[in-house]
Each structure stands twice: as structure tokens, then as C-alpha cells.
Amino acid sequence: MIALDEIAQELTRADLFTYSGEAVAVIEDFCEKWVACASELSAEVPRMRKLMLLAAAEFSLIPSFLMPANYGTPFKVRGDDAMLALLKSDTTPNWPFHMQAISEGRARSLLSSVDLSVFSADIAKLFLMNPEWWHKLDGPSELWKAVEEIEQIHRECPWRPLKVLGESSLLKIQGLLWQLRLTVINHSGFEGEASAVISSFVDYWRSVRQGDS
């Protein structure tokens, strides 16, 4: 069994996500192939692995999005989620695009406003609410304000599936994954330890759920 990355360990310890052996092996195989093509970029592998694990976690939320009234934690990150993260998420080092960005010293191009979430419609919602939101994103409080606004528009929707999703905690958990991506790349205003981000979120999330009960 391949050892889990520290972010995956923290998410597992917090009882938010569990990563199957297959999911970790799929990502590790990609990392090995990536380094084999460009050994000079091997120092970037730990950060890339974190981004891949986070993207896989976001894809693992899909079944719960479809039945938000019945979801439970931990969310199970399976091999298919990891494969989707590698194939379809822009927050992974899709060769050669991101490899070129790294080699040219443009690390910030690894994450932009349009690939903060693996689901592009979430970004579209943020831009519809506030076209300047990304440029005003100077720290976690601004990010969580945006997450809460997304929750609100879901709760106000007359179509029940969206309303139920907005009333669940699923969008908050998705917001945690967004904050962790920003933390991994040390985005301005998001410097710090991922473990502290997860710990702070768990305390907040538990208080929210207790308030709902």
C-alpha cells in the first residue's frame, strides 16, 4: 500500500474523505511516469500529487450531489475519481501544458480562477454573482463569503434538488477543497499549513451542523 500524502492523511483523520488503495496507486503511477519524462521537475511532484488528490476528492462528491439529503462522511475517493482527476481536471500537471508552465517559472499558472473547481459551472456561478470575485480574493474570508453566496442562491432556487443541495453541507466541503488548492500553491493570502486549514474547517463545520440539528 502506497503511503498517503499528508493532505490525504489529514482529510482521512478528520473523517471527511477516505482514499482507496486504487485511487492512490493511479495517481502514484502518473507521478512516476511524469518524472520519467522530465526528471528535472521531480521536485514538483509532491505539490502536483496534492492537487491531484484534491481534484479526485472533489469528483468523489458527485454521488452526494445527486442525493444530498442522504450523504454521509467520509466520502470515498475511488480509482475512477482519481482517473477523472488525471484526465479532466486542469489542477493537475497535464503534460506538456503545466510542465512548460513550471519550467518557465510560471507556477501561478497551475491554478487560476477558471480551474479552482473541477466543475466549471461553479466558477460560472461565482462570476455571475460578482465578476470581480477572483481579483478580490485576498484570503479565506473572501473565499467563504463566495461559498456562502453560492449556498444562498441554491437555497432560494424553486427546483428542489438545488434547494436541498444548498441546505446541506456539501458546498462547504467543496469550498474546503478549493481553499486547500490555494494553500498548496501558496496563493497570496492563503499561505500556511494545510493541516491547520483542515482543522479549522472541521471545527467550523461541526458547529454549523450542530446548529442545524
PyMOL CGO cylinders between C-alpha atoms (Angstrom):
from pymol import cmd
from pymol.cgo import CYLINDER

trace = [
    CYLINDER, 0.00, 0.00, 0.00, 1.44, 3.37, -1.02, 0.3, 1, 1, 1, 1, 1, 1,
    CYLINDER, 1.44, 3.37, -1.02, 1.68, 5.86, 1.84, 0.3, 1, 1, 1, 1, 1, 1,
    CYLINDER, 1.68, 5.86, 1.84, -0.89, 8.64, 1.70, 0.3, 1, 1, 1, 1, 1, 1,
    CYLINDER, -0.89, 8.64, 1.70, 0.14, 12.20, 1.02, 0.3, 1, 1, 1, 1, 1, 1,
    CYLINDER, 0.14, 12.20, 1.02, -0.06, 14.38, 4.15, 0.3, 1, 1, 1, 1, 1, 1,
    CYLINDER, -0.06, 14.38, 4.15, -3.17, 16.24, 2.95, 0.3, 1, 1, 1, 1, 1, 1,
    CYLINDER, -3.17, 16.24, 2.95, -4.93, 12.96, 2.27, 0.3, 1, 1, 1, 1, 1, 1,
    CYLINDER, -4.93, 12.96, 2.27, -3.87, 11.79, 5.72, 0.3, 1, 1, 1, 1, 1, 1,
    CYLINDER, -3.87, 11.79, 5.72, -5.35, 14.90, 7.33, 0.3, 1, 1, 1, 1, 1, 1,
    CYLINDER, -5.35, 14.90, 7.33, -8.61, 14.58, 5.39, 0.3, 1, 1, 1, 1, 1, 1,
    CYLINDER, -8.61, 14.58, 5.39, -8.82, 10.93, 6.44, 0.3, 1, 1, 1, 1, 1, 1,
    CYLINDER, -8.82, 10.93, 6.44, -8.01, 11.75, 10.06, 0.3, 1, 1, 1, 1, 1, 1,
    CYLINDER, -8.01, 11.75, 10.06, -10.76, 14.39, 10.03, 0.3, 1, 1, 1, 1, 1, 1,
    CYLINDER, -10.76, 14.39, 10.03, -13.20, 11.71, 8.79, 0.3, 1, 1, 1, 1, 1, 1,
    CYLINDER, -13.20, 11.71, 8.79, -14.04, 13.77, 5.69, 0.3, 1, 1, 1, 1, 1, 1,
    CYLINDER, -14.04, 13.77, 5.69, -12.56, 11.58, 2.93, 0.3, 1, 1, 1, 1, 1, 1,
    CYLINDER, -12.56, 11.58, 2.93, -11.03, 8.13, 2.58, 0.3, 1, 1, 1, 1, 1, 1,
    CYLINDER, -11.03, 8.13, 2.58, -8.78, 7.24, -0.33, 0.3, 1, 1, 1, 1, 1, 1,
    CYLINDER, -8.78, 7.24, -0.33, -8.88, 3.74, -1.76, 0.3, 1, 1, 1, 1, 1, 1,
    CYLINDER, -8.88, 3.74, -1.76, -5.62, 1.96, -2.50, 0.3, 1, 1, 1, 1, 1, 1,
    CYLINDER, -5.62, 1.96, -2.50, -6.55, 2.02, -6.18, 0.3, 1, 1, 1, 1, 1, 1,
    CYLINDER, -6.55, 2.02, -6.18, -7.01, 5.80, -6.17, 0.3, 1, 1, 1, 1, 1, 1,
    CYLINDER, -7.01, 5.80, -6.17, -3.62, 6.38, -4.59, 0.3, 1, 1, 1, 1, 1, 1,
    CYLINDER, -3.62, 6.38, -4.59, -1.95, 3.86, -6.92, 0.3, 1, 1, 1, 1, 1, 1,
    CYLINDER, -1.95, 3.86, -6.92, -3.44, 5.52, -10.04, 0.3, 1, 1, 1, 1, 1, 1,
    CYLINDER, -3.44, 5.52, -10.04, -2.06, 8.90, -9.01, 0.3, 1, 1, 1, 1, 1, 1,
    CYLINDER, -2.06, 8.90, -9.01, 1.30, 7.46, -7.98, 0.3, 1, 1, 1, 1, 1, 1,
    CYLINDER, 1.30, 7.46, -7.98, 1.64, 5.70, -11.33, 0.3, 1, 1, 1, 1, 1, 1,
    CYLINDER, 1.64, 5.70, -11.33, 1.01, 9.01, -13.09, 0.3, 1, 1, 1, 1, 1, 1,
    CYLINDER, 1.01, 9.01, -13.09, 3.66, 10.71, -10.95, 0.3, 1, 1, 1, 1, 1, 1,
    CYLINDER, 3.66, 10.71, -10.95, 6.22, 8.02, -11.77, 0.3, 1, 1, 1, 1, 1, 1,
    CYLINDER, 6.22, 8.02, -11.77, 5.55, 8.31, -15.49, 0.3, 1, 1, 1, 1, 1, 1,
    CYLINDER, 5.55, 8.31, -15.49, 5.72, 12.12, -15.25, 0.3, 1, 1, 1, 1, 1, 1,
    CYLINDER, 5.72, 12.12, -15.25, 9.13, 12.06, -13.54, 0.3, 1, 1, 1, 1, 1, 1,
    CYLINDER, 9.13, 12.06, -13.54, 10.39, 9.50, -16.06, 0.3, 1, 1, 1, 1, 1, 1,
    CYLINDER, 10.39, 9.50, -16.06, 9.65, 12.04, -18.82, 0.3, 1, 1, 1, 1, 1, 1,
    CYLINDER, 9.65, 12.04, -18.82, 11.21, 15.00, -17.03, 0.3, 1, 1, 1, 1, 1, 1,
    CYLINDER, 11.21, 15.00, -17.03, 13.39, 14.07, -14.06, 0.3, 1, 1, 1, 1, 1, 1,
    CYLINDER, 13.39, 14.07, -14.06, 14.48, 17.69, -13.65, 0.3, 1, 1, 1, 1, 1, 1,
    CYLINDER, 14.48, 17.69, -13.65, 10.95, 18.51, -12.47, 0.3, 1, 1, 1, 1, 1, 1,
    CYLINDER, 10.95, 18.51, -12.47, 10.80, 15.79, -9.81, 0.3, 1, 1, 1, 1, 1, 1,
    CYLINDER, 10.80, 15.79, -9.81, 10.86, 18.39, -7.03, 0.3, 1, 1, 1, 1, 1, 1,
    CYLINDER, 10.86, 18.39, -7.03, 7.37, 19.50, -8.16, 0.3, 1, 1, 1, 1, 1, 1,
    CYLINDER, 7.37, 19.50, -8.16, 5.85, 16.04, -7.70, 0.3, 1, 1, 1, 1, 1, 1,
    CYLINDER, 5.85, 16.04, -7.70, 4.73, 16.46, -4.05, 0.3, 1, 1, 1, 1, 1, 1,
    CYLINDER, 4.73, 16.46, -4.05, 2.73, 19.58, -4.89, 0.3, 1, 1, 1, 1, 1, 1,
    CYLINDER, 2.73, 19.58, -4.89, 1.28, 18.00, -8.02, 0.3, 1, 1, 1, 1, 1, 1,
    CYLINDER, 1.28, 18.00, -8.02, 0.29, 14.92, -6.05, 0.3, 1, 1, 1, 1, 1, 1,
    CYLINDER, 0.29, 14.92, -6.05, -1.60, 17.09, -3.54, 0.3, 1, 1, 1, 1, 1, 1,
    CYLINDER, -1.60, 17.09, -3.54, -3.52, 18.85, -6.32, 0.3, 1, 1, 1, 1, 1, 1,
    CYLINDER, -3.52, 18.85, -6.32, -4.42, 15.52, -7.91, 0.3, 1, 1, 1, 1, 1, 1,
    CYLINDER, -4.42, 15.52, -7.91, -5.67, 14.09, -4.62, 0.3, 1, 1, 1, 1, 1, 1,
    CYLINDER, -5.67, 14.09, -4.62, -7.80, 17.20, -4.05, 0.3, 1, 1, 1, 1, 1, 1,
    CYLINDER, -7.80, 17.20, -4.05, -9.28, 17.02, -7.55, 0.3, 1, 1, 1, 1, 1, 1,
    CYLINDER, -9.28, 17.02, -7.55, -10.10, 13.34, -7.02, 0.3, 1, 1, 1, 1, 1, 1,
    CYLINDER, -10.10, 13.34, -7.02, -11.79, 14.20, -3.73, 0.3, 1, 1, 1, 1, 1, 1,
    CYLINDER, -11.79, 14.20, -3.73, -13.97, 16.79, -5.47, 0.3, 1, 1, 1, 1, 1, 1,
    CYLINDER, -13.97, 16.79, -5.47, -15.03, 14.26, -8.11, 0.3, 1, 1, 1, 1, 1, 1,
    CYLINDER, -15.03, 14.26, -8.11, -15.91, 11.81, -5.31, 0.3, 1, 1, 1, 1, 1, 1,
    CYLINDER, -15.91, 11.81, -5.31, -18.65, 14.24, -4.21, 0.3, 1, 1, 1, 1, 1, 1,
    CYLINDER, -18.65, 14.24, -4.21, -20.74, 13.53, -7.33, 0.3, 1, 1, 1, 1, 1, 1,
    CYLINDER, -20.74, 13.53, -7.33, -22.95, 10.77, -5.81, 0.3, 1, 1, 1, 1, 1, 1,
    CYLINDER, -22.95, 10.77, -5.81, -23.70, 13.03, -2.85, 0.3, 1, 1, 1, 1, 1, 1,
    CYLINDER, -23.70, 13.03, -2.85, -24.55, 15.96, -5.13, 0.3, 1, 1, 1, 1, 1, 1,
    CYLINDER, -24.55, 15.96, -5.13, -27.18, 13.70, -6.69, 0.3, 1, 1, 1, 1, 1, 1,
    CYLINDER, -27.18, 13.70, -6.69, -28.62, 12.68, -3.29, 0.3, 1, 1, 1, 1, 1, 1,
    CYLINDER, -28.62, 12.68, -3.29, -27.63, 15.47, -0.88, 0.3, 1, 1, 1, 1, 1, 1,
    CYLINDER, -27.63, 15.47, -0.88, -30.27, 14.57, 1.68, 0.3, 1, 1, 1, 1, 1, 1,
    CYLINDER, -30.27, 14.57, 1.68, -28.67, 11.16, 2.21, 0.3, 1, 1, 1, 1, 1, 1,
    CYLINDER, -28.67, 11.16, 2.21, -24.97, 11.88, 2.12, 0.3, 1, 1, 1, 1, 1, 1,
    CYLINDER, -24.97, 11.88, 2.12, -22.59, 10.83, 4.86, 0.3, 1, 1, 1, 1, 1, 1,
    CYLINDER, -22.59, 10.83, 4.86, -18.92, 11.19, 5.61, 0.3, 1, 1, 1, 1, 1, 1,
    CYLINDER, -18.92, 11.19, 5.61, -16.32, 10.07, 4.96, 0.3, 1, 1, 1, 1, 1, 1,
    CYLINDER, -16.32, 10.07, 4.96, -16.62, 10.42, 1.20, 0.3, 1, 1, 1, 1, 1, 1,
    CYLINDER, -16.62, 10.42, 1.20, -14.93, 7.52, -0.58, 0.3, 1, 1, 1, 1, 1, 1,
    CYLINDER, -14.93, 7.52, -0.58, -12.35, 8.51, -3.20, 0.3, 1, 1, 1, 1, 1, 1,
    CYLINDER, -12.35, 8.51, -3.20, -12.12, 5.61, -5.64, 0.3, 1, 1, 1, 1, 1, 1,
    CYLINDER, -12.12, 5.61, -5.64, -9.88, 4.73, -8.55, 0.3, 1, 1, 1, 1, 1, 1,
    CYLINDER, -9.88, 4.73, -8.55, -12.34, 6.19, -11.06, 0.3, 1, 1, 1, 1, 1, 1,
    CYLINDER, -12.34, 6.19, -11.06, -12.31, 9.51, -9.20, 0.3, 1, 1, 1, 1, 1, 1,
    CYLINDER, -12.31, 9.51, -9.20, -8.52, 9.60, -9.41, 0.3, 1, 1, 1, 1, 1, 1,
    CYLINDER, -8.52, 9.60, -9.41, -8.63, 8.72, -13.11, 0.3, 1, 1, 1, 1, 1, 1,
    CYLINDER, -8.63, 8.72, -13.11, -11.12, 11.54, -13.77, 0.3, 1, 1, 1, 1, 1, 1,
    CYLINDER, -11.12, 11.54, -13.77, -8.86, 13.92, -11.87, 0.3, 1, 1, 1, 1, 1, 1,
    CYLINDER, -8.86, 13.92, -11.87, -5.93, 12.98, -14.10, 0.3, 1, 1, 1, 1, 1, 1,
    CYLINDER, -5.93, 12.98, -14.10, -7.91, 13.08, -17.33, 0.3, 1, 1, 1, 1, 1, 1,
    CYLINDER, -7.91, 13.08, -17.33, -10.25, 16.01, -16.87, 0.3, 1, 1, 1, 1, 1, 1,
    CYLINDER, -10.25, 16.01, -16.87, -9.05, 18.32, -14.12, 0.3, 1, 1, 1, 1, 1, 1,
    CYLINDER, -9.05, 18.32, -14.12, -6.92, 21.31, -15.02, 0.3, 1, 1, 1, 1, 1, 1,
    CYLINDER, -6.92, 21.31, -15.02, -5.50, 21.45, -11.50, 0.3, 1, 1, 1, 1, 1, 1,
    CYLINDER, -5.50, 21.45, -11.50, -3.17, 18.58, -12.33, 0.3, 1, 1, 1, 1, 1, 1,
    CYLINDER, -3.17, 18.58, -12.33, 0.05, 18.78, -14.34, 0.3, 1, 1, 1, 1, 1, 1,
    CYLINDER, 0.05, 18.78, -14.34, -1.45, 17.86, -17.71, 0.3, 1, 1, 1, 1, 1, 1,
    CYLINDER, -1.45, 17.86, -17.71, 1.61, 17.22, -19.82, 0.3, 1, 1, 1, 1, 1, 1,
    CYLINDER, 1.61, 17.22, -19.82, 3.01, 19.24, -21.53, 0.3, 1, 1, 1, 1, 1, 1,
    CYLINDER, 3.01, 19.24, -21.53, 0.96, 22.35, -20.66, 0.3, 1, 1, 1, 1, 1, 1,
    CYLINDER, 0.96, 22.35, -20.66, 1.71, 22.56, -16.95, 0.3, 1, 1, 1, 1, 1, 1,
    CYLINDER, 1.71, 22.56, -16.95, 5.19, 21.11, -17.28, 0.3, 1, 1, 1, 1, 1, 1,
    CYLINDER, 5.19, 21.11, -17.28, 6.01, 24.03, -19.56, 0.3, 1, 1, 1, 1, 1, 1,
    CYLINDER, 6.01, 24.03, -19.56, 4.48, 26.45, -17.07, 0.3, 1, 1, 1, 1, 1, 1,
    CYLINDER, 4.48, 26.45, -17.07, 6.66, 25.06, -14.28, 0.3, 1, 1, 1, 1, 1, 1,
    CYLINDER, 6.66, 25.06, -14.28, 9.85, 25.05, -16.35, 0.3, 1, 1, 1, 1, 1, 1,
    CYLINDER, 9.85, 25.05, -16.35, 9.27, 28.68, -17.27, 0.3, 1, 1, 1, 1, 1, 1,
    CYLINDER, 9.27, 28.68, -17.27, 8.78, 29.63, -13.64, 0.3, 1, 1, 1, 1, 1, 1,
    CYLINDER, 8.78, 29.63, -13.64, 5.08, 30.40, -14.05, 0.3, 1, 1, 1, 1, 1, 1,
    CYLINDER, 5.08, 30.40, -14.05, 3.92, 28.33, -11.08, 0.3, 1, 1, 1, 1, 1, 1,
    CYLINDER, 3.92, 28.33, -11.08, 0.85, 30.50, -10.57, 0.3, 1, 1, 1, 1, 1, 1,
    CYLINDER, 0.85, 30.50, -10.57, -0.47, 29.28, -13.92, 0.3, 1, 1, 1, 1, 1, 1,
    CYLINDER, -0.47, 29.28, -13.92, -1.02, 25.93, -12.20, 0.3, 1, 1, 1, 1, 1, 1,
    CYLINDER, -1.02, 25.93, -12.20, -4.18, 27.34, -10.68, 0.3, 1, 1, 1, 1, 1, 1,
    CYLINDER, -4.18, 27.34, -10.68, -6.36, 30.12, -11.99, 0.3, 1, 1, 1, 1, 1, 1,
    CYLINDER, -6.36, 30.12, -11.99, -9.88, 31.38, -11.44, 0.3, 1, 1, 1, 1, 1, 1,
    CYLINDER, -9.88, 31.38, -11.44, -11.30, 29.03, -14.05, 0.3, 1, 1, 1, 1, 1, 1,
    CYLINDER, -11.30, 29.03, -14.05, -9.86, 25.84, -12.58, 0.3, 1, 1, 1, 1, 1, 1,
    CYLINDER, -9.86, 25.84, -12.58, -10.27, 26.46, -8.86, 0.3, 1, 1, 1, 1, 1, 1,
    CYLINDER, -10.27, 26.46, -8.86, -13.10, 23.91, -9.03, 0.3, 1, 1, 1, 1, 1, 1,
    CYLINDER, -13.10, 23.91, -9.03, -13.19, 20.79, -11.18, 0.3, 1, 1, 1, 1, 1, 1,
    CYLINDER, -13.19, 20.79, -11.18, -16.76, 21.77, -12.08, 0.3, 1, 1, 1, 1, 1, 1,
    CYLINDER, -16.76, 21.77, -12.08, -16.75, 24.79, -14.39, 0.3, 1, 1, 1, 1, 1, 1,
    CYLINDER, -16.75, 24.79, -14.39, -20.37, 25.69, -13.60, 0.3, 1, 1, 1, 1, 1, 1,
    CYLINDER, -20.37, 25.69, -13.60, -19.36, 26.54, -10.04, 0.3, 1, 1, 1, 1, 1, 1,
    CYLINDER, -19.36, 26.54, -10.04, -16.90, 29.09, -11.36, 0.3, 1, 1, 1, 1, 1, 1,
    CYLINDER, -16.90, 29.09, -11.36, -19.56, 30.47, -13.71, 0.3, 1, 1, 1, 1, 1, 1,
    CYLINDER, -19.56, 30.47, -13.71, -21.86, 30.99, -10.70, 0.3, 1, 1, 1, 1, 1, 1,
    CYLINDER, -21.86, 30.99, -10.70, -19.12, 32.90, -8.88, 0.3, 1, 1, 1, 1, 1, 1,
    CYLINDER, -19.12, 32.90, -8.88, -18.55, 35.19, -11.85, 0.3, 1, 1, 1, 1, 1, 1,
    CYLINDER, -18.55, 35.19, -11.85, -22.29, 35.77, -12.25, 0.3, 1, 1, 1, 1, 1, 1,
    CYLINDER, -22.29, 35.77, -12.25, -22.55, 36.81, -8.62, 0.3, 1, 1, 1, 1, 1, 1,
    CYLINDER, -22.55, 36.81, -8.62, -19.50, 39.06, -8.80, 0.3, 1, 1, 1, 1, 1, 1,
    CYLINDER, -19.50, 39.06, -8.80, -17.39, 39.44, -11.97, 0.3, 1, 1, 1, 1, 1, 1,
    CYLINDER, -17.39, 39.44, -11.97, -14.50, 40.73, -9.84, 0.3, 1, 1, 1, 1, 1, 1,
    CYLINDER, -14.50, 40.73, -9.84, -14.55, 37.99, -7.22, 0.3, 1, 1, 1, 1, 1, 1,
    CYLINDER, -14.55, 37.99, -7.22, -11.21, 36.41, -8.22, 0.3, 1, 1, 1, 1, 1, 1,
    CYLINDER, -11.21, 36.41, -8.22, -9.38, 39.73, -8.18, 0.3, 1, 1, 1, 1, 1, 1,
    CYLINDER, -9.38, 39.73, -8.18, -10.78, 40.50, -4.74, 0.3, 1, 1, 1, 1, 1, 1,
    CYLINDER, -10.78, 40.50, -4.74, -9.85, 37.08, -3.35, 0.3, 1, 1, 1, 1, 1, 1,
    CYLINDER, -9.85, 37.08, -3.35, -7.31, 38.18, -0.77, 0.3, 1, 1, 1, 1, 1, 1,
    CYLINDER, -7.31, 38.18, -0.77, -7.84, 35.49, 1.85, 0.3, 1, 1, 1, 1, 1, 1,
    CYLINDER, -7.84, 35.49, 1.85, -10.06, 32.72, 3.22, 0.3, 1, 1, 1, 1, 1, 1,
    CYLINDER, -10.06, 32.72, 3.22, -12.78, 35.10, 4.46, 0.3, 1, 1, 1, 1, 1, 1,
    CYLINDER, -12.78, 35.10, 4.46, -13.44, 36.29, 0.91, 0.3, 1, 1, 1, 1, 1, 1,
    CYLINDER, -13.44, 36.29, 0.91, -13.48, 32.72, -0.38, 0.3, 1, 1, 1, 1, 1, 1,
    CYLINDER, -13.48, 32.72, -0.38, -16.00, 31.64, 2.28, 0.3, 1, 1, 1, 1, 1, 1,
    CYLINDER, -16.00, 31.64, 2.28, -18.15, 34.65, 1.56, 0.3, 1, 1, 1, 1, 1, 1,
    CYLINDER, -18.15, 34.65, 1.56, -18.36, 33.41, -2.05, 0.3, 1, 1, 1, 1, 1, 1,
    CYLINDER, -18.36, 33.41, -2.05, -19.17, 29.86, -0.90, 0.3, 1, 1, 1, 1, 1, 1,
    CYLINDER, -19.17, 29.86, -0.90, -21.96, 31.18, 1.33, 0.3, 1, 1, 1, 1, 1, 1,
    CYLINDER, -21.96, 31.18, 1.33, -23.39, 33.18, -1.57, 0.3, 1, 1, 1, 1, 1, 1,
    CYLINDER, -23.39, 33.18, -1.57, -23.45, 30.06, -3.73, 0.3, 1, 1, 1, 1, 1, 1,
    CYLINDER, -23.45, 30.06, -3.73, -25.25, 28.22, -0.92, 0.3, 1, 1, 1, 1, 1, 1,
    CYLINDER, -25.25, 28.22, -0.92, -27.79, 31.02, -0.71, 0.3, 1, 1, 1, 1, 1, 1,
    CYLINDER, -27.79, 31.02, -0.71, -28.66, 31.00, -4.40, 0.3, 1, 1, 1, 1, 1, 1,
    CYLINDER, -28.66, 31.00, -4.40, -29.11, 27.24, -4.17, 0.3, 1, 1, 1, 1, 1, 1,
    CYLINDER, -29.11, 27.24, -4.17, -31.41, 27.54, -1.16, 0.3, 1, 1, 1, 1, 1, 1,
    CYLINDER, -31.41, 27.54, -1.16, -33.53, 30.16, -2.92, 0.3, 1, 1, 1, 1, 1, 1,
    CYLINDER, -33.53, 30.16, -2.92, -34.00, 28.04, -6.05, 0.3, 1, 1, 1, 1, 1, 1,
    CYLINDER, -34.00, 28.04, -6.05, -37.55, 26.72, -6.55, 0.3, 1, 1, 1, 1, 1, 1,
    CYLINDER, -37.55, 26.72, -6.55, -36.19, 23.46, -8.01, 0.3, 1, 1, 1, 1, 1, 1,
    CYLINDER, -36.19, 23.46, -8.01, -35.93, 21.09, -5.04, 0.3, 1, 1, 1, 1, 1, 1,
    CYLINDER, -35.93, 21.09, -5.04, -32.67, 19.24, -5.91, 0.3, 1, 1, 1, 1, 1, 1,
    CYLINDER, -32.67, 19.24, -5.91, -30.74, 22.53, -5.90, 0.3, 1, 1, 1, 1, 1, 1,
    CYLINDER, -30.74, 22.53, -5.90, -32.53, 23.73, -2.79, 0.3, 1, 1, 1, 1, 1, 1,
    CYLINDER, -32.53, 23.73, -2.79, -31.67, 20.53, -0.90, 0.3, 1, 1, 1, 1, 1, 1,
    CYLINDER, -31.67, 20.53, -0.90, -28.03, 20.80, -2.02, 0.3, 1, 1, 1, 1, 1, 1,
    CYLINDER, -28.03, 20.80, -2.02, -27.87, 24.37, -0.71, 0.3, 1, 1, 1, 1, 1, 1,
    CYLINDER, -27.87, 24.37, -0.71, -29.29, 23.27, 2.63, 0.3, 1, 1, 1, 1, 1, 1,
    CYLINDER, -29.29, 23.27, 2.63, -26.70, 20.50, 3.03, 0.3, 1, 1, 1, 1, 1, 1,
    CYLINDER, -26.70, 20.50, 3.03, -23.04, 20.99, 4.00, 0.3, 1, 1, 1, 1, 1, 1,
    CYLINDER, -23.04, 20.99, 4.00, -21.75, 19.66, 0.67, 0.3, 1, 1, 1, 1, 1, 1,
    CYLINDER, -21.75, 19.66, 0.67, -20.92, 23.06, -0.80, 0.3, 1, 1, 1, 1, 1, 1,
    CYLINDER, -20.92, 23.06, -0.80, -18.95, 23.92, 2.34, 0.3, 1, 1, 1, 1, 1, 1,
    CYLINDER, -18.95, 23.92, 2.34, -16.90, 20.74, 1.95, 0.3, 1, 1, 1, 1, 1, 1,
    CYLINDER, -16.90, 20.74, 1.95, -16.30, 21.60, -1.69, 0.3, 1, 1, 1, 1, 1, 1,
    CYLINDER, -16.30, 21.60, -1.69, -15.17, 25.05, -0.54, 0.3, 1, 1, 1, 1, 1, 1,
    CYLINDER, -15.17, 25.05, -0.54, -12.63, 23.39, 1.75, 0.3, 1, 1, 1, 1, 1, 1,
    CYLINDER, -12.63, 23.39, 1.75, -11.10, 21.64, -1.26, 0.3, 1, 1, 1, 1, 1, 1,
    CYLINDER, -11.10, 21.64, -1.26, -10.89, 25.00, -3.05, 0.3, 1, 1, 1, 1, 1, 1,
    CYLINDER, -10.89, 25.00, -3.05, -9.13, 26.58, -0.08, 0.3, 1, 1, 1, 1, 1, 1,
    CYLINDER, -9.13, 26.58, -0.08, -6.70, 23.66, 0.11, 0.3, 1, 1, 1, 1, 1, 1,
    CYLINDER, -6.70, 23.66, 0.11, -5.78, 24.11, -3.56, 0.3, 1, 1, 1, 1, 1, 1,
    CYLINDER, -5.78, 24.11, -3.56, -4.98, 27.76, -2.92, 0.3, 1, 1, 1, 1, 1, 1,
    CYLINDER, -4.98, 27.76, -2.92, -2.97, 26.77, 0.15, 0.3, 1, 1, 1, 1, 1, 1,
    CYLINDER, -2.97, 26.77, 0.15, -0.98, 24.13, -1.74, 0.3, 1, 1, 1, 1, 1, 1,
    CYLINDER, -0.98, 24.13, -1.74, 0.23, 26.69, -4.30, 0.3, 1, 1, 1, 1, 1, 1,
    CYLINDER, 0.23, 26.69, -4.30, 0.76, 29.40, -1.63, 0.3, 1, 1, 1, 1, 1, 1,
    CYLINDER, 0.76, 29.40, -1.63, -1.64, 31.75, -3.37, 0.3, 1, 1, 1, 1, 1, 1,
    CYLINDER, -1.64, 31.75, -3.37, -1.38, 35.27, -1.98, 0.3, 1, 1, 1, 1, 1, 1,
    CYLINDER, -1.38, 35.27, -1.98, -3.39, 35.42, 1.24, 0.3, 1, 1, 1, 1, 1, 1,
    CYLINDER, -3.39, 35.42, 1.24, -3.54, 31.63, 1.57, 0.3, 1, 1, 1, 1, 1, 1,
    CYLINDER, -3.54, 31.63, 1.57, -0.05, 30.87, 2.82, 0.3, 1, 1, 1, 1, 1, 1,
    CYLINDER, -0.05, 30.87, 2.82, 0.02, 28.37, 5.68, 0.3, 1, 1, 1, 1, 1, 1,
    CYLINDER, 0.02, 28.37, 5.68, -0.27, 24.70, 6.54, 0.3, 1, 1, 1, 1, 1, 1,
    CYLINDER, -0.27, 24.70, 6.54, -2.96, 22.53, 5.00, 0.3, 1, 1, 1, 1, 1, 1,
    CYLINDER, -2.96, 22.53, 5.00, -3.37, 20.68, 8.30, 0.3, 1, 1, 1, 1, 1, 1,
    CYLINDER, -3.37, 20.68, 8.30, -4.35, 23.94, 10.02, 0.3, 1, 1, 1, 1, 1, 1,
    CYLINDER, -4.35, 23.94, 10.02, -6.86, 24.70, 7.26, 0.3, 1, 1, 1, 1, 1, 1,
    CYLINDER, -6.86, 24.70, 7.26, -8.49, 21.28, 7.67, 0.3, 1, 1, 1, 1, 1, 1,
    CYLINDER, -8.49, 21.28, 7.67, -8.54, 21.51, 11.47, 0.3, 1, 1, 1, 1, 1, 1,
    CYLINDER, -8.54, 21.51, 11.47, -10.11, 24.96, 11.38, 0.3, 1, 1, 1, 1, 1, 1,
    CYLINDER, -10.11, 24.96, 11.38, -12.72, 23.79, 8.87, 0.3, 1, 1, 1, 1, 1, 1,
    CYLINDER, -12.72, 23.79, 8.87, -13.66, 20.74, 10.94, 0.3, 1, 1, 1, 1, 1, 1,
    CYLINDER, -13.66, 20.74, 10.94, -14.31, 22.92, 14.00, 0.3, 1, 1, 1, 1, 1, 1,
    CYLINDER, -14.31, 22.92, 14.00, -16.40, 25.30, 11.88, 0.3, 1, 1, 1, 1, 1, 1,
    CYLINDER, -16.40, 25.30, 11.88, -18.26, 22.50, 10.09, 0.3, 1, 1, 1, 1, 1, 1,
    CYLINDER, -18.26, 22.50, 10.09, -19.16, 20.75, 13.32, 0.3, 1, 1, 1, 1, 1, 1,
    CYLINDER, -19.16, 20.75, 13.32, -20.53, 23.96, 14.80, 0.3, 1, 1, 1, 1, 1, 1,
    CYLINDER, -20.53, 23.96, 14.80, -22.63, 24.52, 11.68, 0.3, 1, 1, 1, 1, 1, 1,
    CYLINDER, -22.63, 24.52, 11.68, -24.04, 21.01, 11.75, 0.3, 1, 1, 1, 1, 1, 1,
    CYLINDER, -24.04, 21.01, 11.75, -24.83, 21.26, 15.46, 0.3, 1, 1, 1, 1, 1, 1,
    CYLINDER, -24.83, 21.26, 15.46, -26.69, 24.48, 14.74, 0.3, 1, 1, 1, 1, 1, 1,
    CYLINDER, -26.69, 24.48, 14.74, -28.73, 22.73, 12.04, 0.3, 1, 1, 1, 1, 1, 1,
    CYLINDER, -28.73, 22.73, 12.04, -29.69, 19.82, 14.28, 0.3, 1, 1, 1, 1, 1, 1,
]
cmd.load_cgo(trace, "trace")
